[in-house]
Amino acid sequence: MTWHLLMKTVTVKDGERALLTRNGRLERVLEPGRHRLFDLRRQLTAEIFNVVRTEFPAERYAVLKAARPELAAELFEAVETKANEIAIVSLDGRPVHLMTPWQARVYWKVATSIDVERIDVGSDPRVTERHLAMIERNRPTIVTEAVVENHEAGLLYVEGRLVERLVPGRHAFWIAGRKIEVKRLDLRPQAVEITAQEMLTKDRIALRVTLTAFRRIVDPERMVAAVPDVDAWLYRLVQFAIREAVAGRTLDEVLSAKAALDAELRDYVRDRVADSGVEVTELGVKDVILPGEIRELVNKVVEAERVAKANLIRRQEETAATRSLLNTAKLMEENPLLLRLKELESLERLVEKVGRIDLHAGDGQGLDALLSKLVRIKSSENA
């Protein structure tokens, strides 16, 4: 803009518009070109704006609309959102702005094509795939996303109220003006380790018991309504069960009847988790930890029991051998021929050591030869 005597020259380029005001009041809009304006008292002011894909201040638009409504409608596109309404503004077919509820924006429309897509998020908070692609840059501020795996259950909460259970996949929701939360629950069996705590048996012996439980969520909706923290709740429940079971048993019963103890614990816990949406598939004692002095005493008792058992077995074997000898003696006493056969059997075993001699030779020659050979062997050994 230049001055020459009483004339003012204003040059407006392509893609621009100039608002010409006299003493702060809008007179007209200058199109692209060179404009020579007569301004005797220098009361004219030309304000140049870029009108290609740009915004106009909403406050000034409100003033202009009140004074010149037909001019405002010709130059500008005003976009206003209501409660529970989202607007996606596209400039020349390209999504540019994402407007949240209760927002207002004004765009020049003389050189730009403006499209506005309004979304009512009050009835359905879901974001479609098409809208999700359009708001890629503005996603973190107004959209929340969750991916539910195949082994998970996704529970959708809107303003703290459970709305539905989500199927596996990718889900996106509008969070404008509301609180949306997706709880993901793992449906696979999970191990819960119950660490050892000191407790007393029926015979007043202190010990510590470590257990392992496997739980699985079978009804996610019921579980979240009944239990805030399923692992902590199950941990405490198993602790109560093992304390009650150990307090009613002696140390010997705890150590010897582990299977019965496991069955009792499973029944106790399953009865109390039946209506919680959680299933306890396995529960058992993993370790029984005794104090040092008690452990030494138990080891000594076990060792003594083993020694006694070994002595008992040895005595039983000796008794059986004696009984066998007694039976053999009775048989030989009743049957002299059997005694003779026993002697021959002993001689045959002896022959195997000193050499083969015919024991069946007539007139006792076999026995005489055997005795002679034994005498010679004995004499050589003494020499």
Disulfide bonds with the S-S distance in Angstrom:
none
